[in-house]
Amino acid sequence: MSDQGRQAAKVAALVAGGAVIGAGIGLLFAPQMGTETRRDVGRYAKKAQLQATRWSRTVQSGVKEAMDRSKSLIRKDDQKLRIEAA
């Protein structure tokens, strides 16, 4: 993953974390009954879990792609060395 990709991932993680914390604080101070708040927190937690799962899959596929690229580059370099040695 490039430096720009890492920086973008860090920014995205910070924004997502801030959104989660802000929403949690907003729900805790909302003027509604406790049962409603707990229900809303549960719904939000499920949505956050889905988002985290999607994000982790995206990161995993990016890492896999980077590993595949590096493996193909290593193979190309190895083949060049074999050709030069012959």
Contacts in CASP RR format, 6 or more apart in sequence:
PFRMAT RR
TARGET T0000
AUTHOR 0000-0000-0000
METHOD contacts of the structure
MODEL  1
MSDQGRQAAKVAALVAGGAVIGAGIGLLFAPQMGTETRRDVGRYAKKAQL
QATRWSRTVQSGVKEAMDRSKSLIRKDDQKLRIEAA
1 9 0 8 1.000
1 62 0 8 1.000
1 63 0 8 1.000
1 66 0 8 1.000
9 59 0 8 1.000
12 55 0 8 1.000
16 51 0 8 1.000
16 55 0 8 1.000
20 48 0 8 1.000
23 44 0 8 1.000
24 41 0 8 1.000
24 44 0 8 1.000
27 37 0 8 1.000
27 40 0 8 1.000
27 41 0 8 1.000
27 44 0 8 1.000
28 37 0 8 1.000
30 37 0 8 1.000
30 40 0 8 1.000
32 40 0 8 1.000
END
